Amino acid sequence: MHKIHTLLYNIYKRGVDKVISIERKKTREVLIKGIKIGGNSPIVIQSMTNTDTRDSSATINQIKSLAEEGCEIVRCAVPDMEAAEAIKEIVLNSPISVVADIHFDYRLALKCIENGISKIRINPGNIGSMERVQMVANACKKKNIPIRIGVNSGSLSKDILNKYSGVTPEGLVESALEHVSILEKVNFNDIVISIKSSDVLTTIESYRLLSEKVDYPLHLGVTEAGTTLRGAIKSSIGIGTLLYLGIGDTIRVSLTADPIEEISAAKEILKSLGLKKEGIVFVSCPTCGRTEVDLIKISQEIEEKLKGVKKNIKLAIMGCIVNGPGESRDADIGIAAGKGEALIFKRGEIIKKVKESEIIPALMEEINNF
């Protein structure tokens, strides 16, 4: 019988891989200190520090924590020259590429470029004369530093707001293209674009329209999405929909929470769409009146122990014999629990029966040995 289970498991895995394949739009490739965005590159996960950038030690420590969680690019706010000066030490000690987030002041951009930043986030239309734009563009070009244009609902000009009677996808796209045009006029094309709204549908439609007009790589996100639960839901719908449509090259889940939570949410979005193969795919049943073990506690403890595990494993934690055996057979490793005990499956085959108190150590042993 176990051979039949294994055969079904293999057919299932091949079928899932075929069904969830997403055809992504191929954009220009932008290089950010060894990290590729666009082209055929995998989706890149980003976040932003919420420390005071002027406190380089605190900022470096947070960046290291983000990198350990899976963050690949991190952005730091640069509100003044003191922060721009601190960028030098931050860049020297950061394990990942650092982006300087700058508003209005071209001098801060120039100082950050001088101090080794990997990318600049600045809107060229907001820094004054074309001479200033040319200075920033030339400095970036000399060091192969890309510029991200970041448009959102709060950054639209009065002219665009009046033209479209408020914030609309068309207005957001027009604003982004205006900034792009300014950089193109000074022969700068190493560009990434974000075009965010706190409204999910506006975000989706804005990126869809923009994707039809440019081949620059797109940085996806729902801005000001909210606290952990609400923000993760809004981001999952907005970012997930766009990724499913093949749109997007890098993502940031914006949460009013510890930035570590942003990385966790981003990874789950990518894994749920089959766009990230590294890491545990965690399946667990919602529990019901048939559940006879403390499945909530077991699932939470297992999930906590698996943080940082990069093995490509589908794990199923199922609480009863109705759906449990089927779901567990489809997983690389799984359990189907009964009263005070559980069957452990591995690639469709029952390998052992354990008591409830032994479920967690038994599962961790199988995962560690997988």
N, C-alpha and C positions, 0 to 999 in steps of 0.2 A: 504493500500500500504506500510506503514512503516514497517509492519511485514515482508513483502517480502524482503524489503531492509535489515532488520536486519538478516534474514535467510541467504541471500546471503553474507553478511558481515562475518557471523560466518563460513560459508563453505569456504570462501576465506582465512580466518585466519588459519583454520586447514590445508588447502591445502598448504599454504606458509610454515607453520612450518614443514610440512613433506618434501617438496621439498628441502628446504635449509639446511637440516640436514647434517652435515659434520662428517665423521668418522675419528677421530684423532688417530694417532699412539700413543700407550701408552708407555711412557718413564719412566725412574726411577724418583722417587720423590725426590726433593731437597728442604730443608727447609731453608729459609732466614729470620731469626728472625720473625717467625710467618707467613710469606708469602710462600705458597707452589708453586713450579714450577715443572711441569711434572706430571706424574700419571694421575689422572682424574681431576686435578685442572683446573680452567678457565685460559685462556690466560692472562698473566700479562703484564701490560703496564709499560715501563721504559722510562727514559730520562736521560740527563746529564746536570749538571750545567755548565754555561759558565762564572761564576764569578771566581775571583782569590780565590782559596780555602784557601789561607793564610788569606784572609779577611773573617773570620768566620761569622761575622754579616751579610754581604751581601749574603753569600752563604746560610745561614740559612733562610733568608727572601725569597730567590728564591726557595728554597726547599718547603717552606710552600705554596708559590703560585702554584707550580707544584702539590703539594698534593691536594690542593683545586680543581684543574682542573681535577684530576683523576689519577695522576701519583702514582704508587704503589711502585716502587723502583727507586732510583736515584743514579747516579754515579758521583763521584767527581775526578778530576785529582789531582794526588799527585806527583808533579815534584821534590819536595825536602823535607828535614826534617822539615822545618817550616810548610809546608802544612800538613805533617803527624802529627805534633803536634796539628794543628788546628782541625784535624779530631775529637779529643776528644770532644771538645765543640760542633761541628757540630752534632755528633751522639747524644749527650745528649739532644739537642734541636730540632732534626728532628722528624716530625710526621710519617715518613716512613723509610724503611730500606735504609741504605746508603752503596754504593759499592765504594771501593778504586780502582782507575785506576792507575796501576803502571807499569812502563817500566824499565826493567833491574836491578834495585837496590833492592835486597832482604831485605836490612835493612829497607827500607821504608815500605815494606810489614809487617815486624815484628813489627814496631812501630804502624802501623795502626791496626794490630790485638790486640796489647796491649791496644790501645785506643778505642776499642769497635766496630770496623767496622763489618758490617753484611756479607759482601762478598768481596773477592779480585778478581780483574781482572789482571792477570799476566800470561805471557807465561813462563813456567818453563824452557824451552830450552834456554831462553835468560838471565838467572840470574847466570850463571856460573856453579860451580861444583855441583855434586850430593849431597854433604854435605849441600850446601845452600838450595837446593830443599828440602832435608829432614827436615831442620830447619823450613822452611815455612810451609811444609805439617804438621809437628808435631804440630806447633803452631795453625794452622787452625783446626786440628783434635781435639785438646784439648778444643777448644771453639765452636766446631760444625759450623765452618765457611766454606762455599763452595768456590771453586776456579772456576772462569770462564776463559777458554782459549779463546783468541780472535785472530783469524787469518784473515788477509785481504791481498789485492793485494800488499800493500806496505811492508808487513812483511815477505815475502817469502825469504828464503835463496838463495844464489847464486847457490848452488848445485841443488836446485829444479827448479829454473828458467832455468838453463842450461839443466837439464834433460828433461823438457817439452817445451823447446824453448819459454819461456815466461810464463805469467800468464794464467793458465788453471784451470778448475774445479778439474781435477785430482791432480794437484799440490797443490791446496789449501787444498784438503782433506788429501793428504799425509802429509802436514805440520801440520795440526790439529792433526792427529793421532800420529805423532811423539811426540808432546807435551803431549798428553793423555798418551802415553806409559811411558813417564818419570814419571808422577804422579802415574801411576799404579805400577811402579817398587818400589816406596816407600810406597806402600799399601794405596794410597789415591784415593778414588773413588767418593768423593762428588763433582762432576764436572758438569759444564754447558759449552757448546761449542757454539761459534759464528764463522762464516766462511763467511765473507762479501767481496763484490766487489762493485765498483762504477758502474759496468756494470750489468744491470738487468738480462740478460740471464745467465751470468756467475754465479751470485748469486743463481739463481734458480737451476741450474744444480749442483752447488757445494753442496747445502743443500740436494738436492735429493740423490746424491751419498753418502753423509755422513750419512743420515738417514738410508740407507740400511746397514751401517756398525756398527753403535753404537746404544745403547739405552739410552745414556745420554740425558737429556733435551737440546733442542736447542734454542738459543737466535737469533731471526731473525732480519735482517736489511739489507738495501742497504746502504753501507757506502758512505760518501761524495756525497749524492744524489743531493744536490744543494739548491737553494733558495726555498721559500715557495711553489710556484706553481709547478715548475719542480720537486722539491724534493718530494712533496706529490704524484705527478703522478708516478714517478719512484718507490717510496716506495709502493704505492698502488698496482702496477702491480707485483713487486717482492714479497713483503710480502703476498699480497692477493692470488697470485697463489700458494705459498707454503702452506698457511693455508687451501686453498681449497683442496689441496692434502693430508691434514691431518698432515702436517709437521709443527712443531714449538710449543713452550711452553711459550715463552715470546717475546715481540717485542719492538724495539725502532725505531721510524721514525727519521732519521738523517736529520736535516734541517739547512741551513745557515740562521737562524732566531731566534727569541725569542723561547726558549724551550717550552713555553706554546703552541706554534703552533704544536709542535711535539705530544703533548698529544691529541689535538683536532683531528689531522689527524689519529692518532692511534685508537682513539675511533670510528671514522667513518669507518675505515677499518674493525674493528671487528663487528660493527653493520651491515654493508652492507653484511657480510657473516653469520649473525645470530649467531655469537659467543659471542656477548655481548647484553644482553636484557635490561640492565639498561640505560635509557636516551632516549631522543626524536629521533625518526626516522623522518627526515625532507624530505618531498617530495614537490617540487614546479616546476611548468611548466616553460619552457624557455621563455615564452611570444612570441607573434606573432601579426600580424595585426588585429586579432580578440580581442585582450586584450583592455579593456576599463577602467581599473583602473591602478594606479601606482603600479603594482605588484612587481616590483624590490625593490622599497622602502619599501613596506609592508613586503616582505620576509626578507629583511635585518634587519629591525627593530625587527621583531618577533624572528629571529635567535639570535640577540644580547640579547634580553630579556630572551631567553631560556638557555643561558649559565649557566651551573651549575645545571640545573633542571634534576633530576635523575628519574623522573617518566617514566615508560615504555609505551610510547604513540607514535603512528604513526600519524603524522600531515601532512595534504595535503593542500597546498596553490595553488589553480588552478585559472587561469585567464580568462576562457571563458566557455561557455555552451557546447562546443563540447566534450572535454575530462574531464572537471571539475566535473560534477556530478558523473561520474563513479569512478574516482580516489578518490573523496571526500567520497563517500559511503564506499569505501574499507578501509578508514582510521578510526582511533578512533575519531578524530576530524578533520574537514576540511572545506574549503570554496570553493564555485564555484562562481566566480565573474562575474557580468554583468556590464552594464553601470552605474557607480557611486554607485553600491551596490553589495551585495553578499549574497548568501544563506549559512548558517552555518549548517553543518551536524555533527551528533554525532552518531557513531556506525550505520551508514546507514540510519539514520532518519533525515529529515529536522527539525531543532528545532527553527530557526528564520531567518528573513531577516533583514539585517542591512545596513545602509548607508556606503559609502566608508570610511568616517571619523571615523566610529565606529568599523571597522573591527578589528583593533589591540586590543583595550580594550575588545571587545566582545570575541575574541579568547583567550586572556590571562585569562579572567574570567572563561571560560570553562575548560582551562587547569588547572588552580589552583583548580578548584572544581572537577576535574576528579578523 
